[in-house]
Amino acid sequence: MKWRIADFIVIGVVFLSALLIWLYPALSETGATATITQDGVSQTVSLEKDLEIALENATVKIKDSRISITDARCPDLVCVKTGEISREGQSIVCVPNKIVITVGKSHEIDAISN
């Protein structure tokens, strides 16, 4: 079988497409904000500044555009073991303390979306 230039072009395009699909999550932007909800009360915080927030039964830490629960008063500490999150759509949940942290983009309200 003889290799033609078109064969190399097709192989190159397939390889580059696979590489881009594989690297896309690593290249995607970090979320600019995180929403912290506890007992139905929500607050949105920026991930741009390092900050430590003391909640009723947990401590939330923001550092280097990542957010995590560093300390919690719950039996299994799954929320602490989740570690740091930074990409849009990621979340940390602490069921015993009714805490949900979700990373998202900051949404500015404009004339079209109100």
N, C-alpha and C positions, 0 to 999 in steps of 0.2 A: 504494500500500500504506500502510495506516494503522498507525502504531506504537501498541502498547498498553502499559500499565504492566507486564503480565506479560512482554512482550518485553524491557523494560529490566531487569527482575529476573533473567531467565534470562541475559542478556548480562553483568550484574554478577556473578552467581554463577560463570559460566564464567571471567570475567576474574580474579576473586579466587582461584579454584582454581588457575589457571595461574600466577598470581603466587606463591602459596604453594609450589607444586611447584618453581618456579624458585629461590626464596629458601631452600628447606629446607637445602641443603648449607651455605650461609653462616650459617644460624642454629643449626645443630647444635652441640652442645657439643664442646669440645676434649677429647681423651683425657687422662685423668689420669695414665697411666703409659705407659712404653715398655719393650719387652723387647729387649735387645741380646743377640744370640747370635753367638758366634765359636767355630768349631771344635766345635760341639755343646754348648758351655758357655753357659748363659743367665744373665742378671741382669736384674732388673726395677728400673727407676728412675722416680722421680716427675718429672713435667714442671713441677711447681710451683716448684721451686728452680732458679736458674741454676747450672750445673755444667759442668765440662769433664772428660772422661774420656779418659785415654790408653790406647788398646788397643795390641796388639802392632804392628800396621802401620797404624793410623789414629787420628785424634783425633775424638771425638764431643763436640758442644757442645749444651747445653741452655740456651736463653735465651728469655724471654718465652713460656713454655709451648710452645715449638717445639724440635724436635731435628733436628740435621743432622750430617753428617760434614764436617768442615772441612778435613781434611788426610788423605791416604791415599797409601800407597806401592803404587800399581798403575799399569799403563801407560795406561789410557784415562780414568781419573777420573770414570766415570759416576756413582759414588756421591756424589762431591762436587758434580757438576753437577745432581744431583737436587734439591738445595736443602733447605729446611726443610720438615718435615712436622709436623702437629699434630692431624689428625682421625683418629678411630678407623678402623682398617683400612688406613691408608696405611703404606707401607713403603719402606725404602731397602735396597738389596742391593749388596754388593761381592763379586762372585764370586771374583776372584783371592785376596782375603784371607779368604774364607768368613765374611763378616759380614752379618747380617740384623738390621735394626732395624724393629720393628713397633709402631705406636701402638695402644693399647687402653684400655679403662676399667679402673679398679681394681675388682677383684671381692672383696668381703668374703664369707667363708665363713659361712654361717648353718646353723641346725639342719636345714633342709630339703635344701639342696644339699650339705651336708658340706663 
